[in-house]
Amino acid sequence: MRVMGVDPGLTRCGIALVESGGGRAVTALDVDVVRTPSDMDLAERLLAIHAAAVHWIETHRPDVVAVERVFAQNQVSTAMGTAQAGGVVALAAAQHGIPVRFHTPSEVKAAVTGSGRADKAQVTTMVTRILGMQTKPQPADAADALALAICHCWRGPIAERLAAAEARAAVQVAAAKAAVARAAAADADRRAKVAATRTPR
């Protein structure tokens, strides 16, 4: 499975491609950081990020795109920019029929370091070790994108199976409820017919 990991951001947007093998084996195929200047018009910045995402998707043909889920931050403008960048990446994936999955920062940290409270240095160190890289990926946005891809390689299939099982269970519950409702309706109809045939005293 090829996973394109994206650490969204307007100034720096990390993009990485990781391929999973047997067990927990993962290999880094490519990594880069898309940069847009802060004095550029917002629409142009988003267009540049979208174009980069399209280029990556058409070049590498990932099976899934994993994007960091944005949470509220102290700086609202930063959170909005991050969300907007993630949105155009998700749009690019949808335009190419590629599924998009979102992972929280703590989920990614826990997957690669074992702790959801790990700092960026710890994430970078573990990403370097997991992928067997000779040098640490820089800047941190690149390491975070790789971490996102690794996280999905390891946790994505399990999450997909759980979601499928939950969906099947929901269908079975709905079918059971429908059967009970039909049986109740049939019983009510039978009782009505019996009542109608009784001769009044």
Secondary structure, DSSP 4 states (H G I P E B T S, - for coil): -EEEEEE--SSEEEEEEEEE-STT-EEEEEEEEEE--TTS-HHHHHHHHHHHHHHHHHHH--SEEEEEPP---SSHHHHHHHHHHHHHHHHHHHHTT--EEEE-HHHHHHHHHS-TT--HHHHHHHHHHHHT-SS--SSHHHHHHHHHHHHHHHHHHHHHHHHHHHHHHHHHHHHHHHHHHHHHHHHHHHHHHHHHHSPP-
